[in-house]
Amino acid sequence: MDIKKSIEELVDKIKNDKELRDNFTKDPVATVEKLLGVDLPEEQINQIVDAIKAKISLDKISSFFQK
């Protein structure tokens, strides 16, 4: 599994789907596990969730400065 590629794909899915965004906001671990289709150890899934949150935050900041 290419984690970096998976994170990018998950970020795109979450950003472009309101229901997924809402689910991710409410329960990020369950949402990511469902999207990945695997049950990862808590340490690994938390790292992925943190990476997704960071990427979404950076994208929001970037869009703010582009305006």
Secondary structure in CASP SS format (residue, H / E / C, confidence):
PFRMAT SS
TARGET T0000
AUTHOR 0000-0000-0000
METHOD secondary structure of the structure
MODEL  1
M C 1.00
D C 1.00
I H 1.00
K H 1.00
K H 1.00
S H 1.00
I H 1.00
E H 1.00
E H 1.00
L H 1.00
V H 1.00
D H 1.00
K H 1.00
I H 1.00
K H 1.00
N H 1.00
D C 1.00
K H 1.00
E H 1.00
L H 1.00
R H 1.00
D H 1.00
N H 1.00
F H 1.00
T H 1.00
K H 1.00
D C 1.00
P H 1.00
V H 1.00
A H 1.00
T H 1.00
V H 1.00
E H 1.00
K H 1.00
L H 1.00
L H 1.00
G C 1.00
V C 1.00
D C 1.00
L C 1.00
P C 1.00
E H 1.00
E H 1.00
Q H 1.00
I H 1.00
N H 1.00
Q H 1.00
I H 1.00
V H 1.00
D H 1.00
A H 1.00
I H 1.00
K H 1.00
A H 1.00
K H 1.00
I H 1.00
S H 1.00
L H 1.00
D H 1.00
K H 1.00
I H 1.00
S H 1.00
S H 1.00
F H 1.00
F H 1.00
Q H 1.00
K C 1.00
END
